[in-house]
C-alpha cells in the first residue's frame, strides 16, 4: 500500500515538472527558427529553468485534486493503458485553463487569457503531464495489489 502511494506521488511530481517545463517552452519559444541558435544561450536557458521551478508549485496545486481523482479511479479499476492518462492530463489542463480564464480580470483592451495560444499551451502541458505520469506510475496500476504466487 505504501509503495503504491509513493509511486503515485512520484509520478505526480514528475508529471507536474514535465507540465511546468512544457508551459515554459511556450513562453520561451524562439520567435523564428532562424534565430534558434542565438536564442539558446546559457542565460536564456537559466531563466527558463528558474521560471519552470517558479511555476511548478502553481502547477502542482492546480492539478492536485483532478490528478488525485484520476489516479484513485485508475488504481481502483486497474487501468494501465496510456490513453486514459493522456485524456486525464488533457482534462486536468482544460479545467485549469477554464478556471484561469474565468477568474482573470481583463485588461484595458478586454484581452484576456482566452486565446488560442494559451489554450494550446495548457492542453499540450496536460498531454505531456499525462504521458509522463503514465510512463512513471500509471502503467503499473494494473499490477497494483496483485500478489505473486509462492
N, C-alpha and C positions, 0 to 999 in steps of 0.2 A: 504494500500500500504506500509506504513512504517513497519507494523507488518510483512509483507512478506519479506521485505528486512532484517529486524532484524533476522527473522527465518533463512533465507539463510546464513547470516553472522555467526550466532551462530553455525549452522550446519557445515559450512565450518571450523570454528575454532576447533570444536570438532573432525571433521574428520581429520584435519591436525595433531592434537595432537595424535590421535589414530594411524595414519600412522607413525608419528615420533617414538612413543613408539614401534611399530611393527618393524621398522628398527633397533632400539636399541636392541631389543630382539635377532635379528640375529647377532648383533655384540657381545653382552654379553652372548651368548649361552654357557652353560657349555660344556666342552669337552666331557664328557660322563655322563651317568645317575648315575653312582656310586659316582661321586663327587658332585652331585647336592646339598646336604646338606651343604657341605663345601663351594661351590661357592655362595650360597645365604646368604651372611653376610651383615652387615649394611654398610660397606664401599663400597662393590661392588654395592649394591642397590642404594646407594647415588651417586656413579659415573654414574650409568645407568640413574638415574633421571636427573642429571646435563647434561649428554650428550643428552638426549631427548629434554631438554629445549634449548640446544645449536643448535641442528639441526632443531628445529621447525620453525624458520624463513625461512630457506632454503626450507623446505617442503612447507610452505605456499606460498612463492614467485614462486616456480616452478609449483605449482598446481593451482595458482590463475586464469590464463587465461582459461585453459581447464575446470576447475570447474565452472567458470562463464558462459562459453558457454553451458555446460551440464545443469546447474541449470536454465538458461534462457530458453533453449529448453524445459526442463521438466515442468517448470511453465507455459509456453505458451500452451503446449499441454496437461497440467494437467495429467502428468504421475506420478503416485504414486506407481507403482509396484517396488519391490526390485530388480528384475533382471536388470532393466535399470541402477540403481545406482551402482550396483556391476560392471557391464560392463563399466560404465563411469569411475569408480575408477581404474579398471584394465587398461583401455585405457590411462588414465592420467598417471599412473605409467609407462606404456610401453613407452609413449612419453618421459617422464622424463629420463628413462633408456637409450633410444636411444640418446637423447641429451647428456647425461653424457658420454656415450660410444664413441660418435663421436667427442667430444671435449676434451677427455682425452689424455694427452701425455703419450705414452707408456714408460715404464722403460727400463733399460739396457737389460733385457731379453725379451722384447717385450710382456710382460704380462700386459694386461690392465684390465679394469673393465668388459669386455665382458666375463664373466664367468657365469656358471650356477647358482652358489650360489647367486651372485649379482642379477641376473635376477629373481630368485625365491623370494629374499628379497623384491625387488621393487614391483613385482606383488602381493605378499601377503600384502604388505603395502597398495597398491591401493585397493585391495579387502576389507580389513578391513576398510579403509577410506571410501569407498563407502557404506559399510554396516552401519557404524556409521552415515554417512550423512543421509542415508535413515531413520534410527531409530530416529534421532533427528529433521529432517526437511523434507526430501523428501516424506515421507508417507503422508504429509499434503498438497502436491501440488495439488491434485485433488479437494480439497475443497477451494483452493485459489480463491478469487473473488466471491464465491458463497454467496449470501445474504439470510439470513433466512427470512422466511415469517413471517409477523407480526401477 
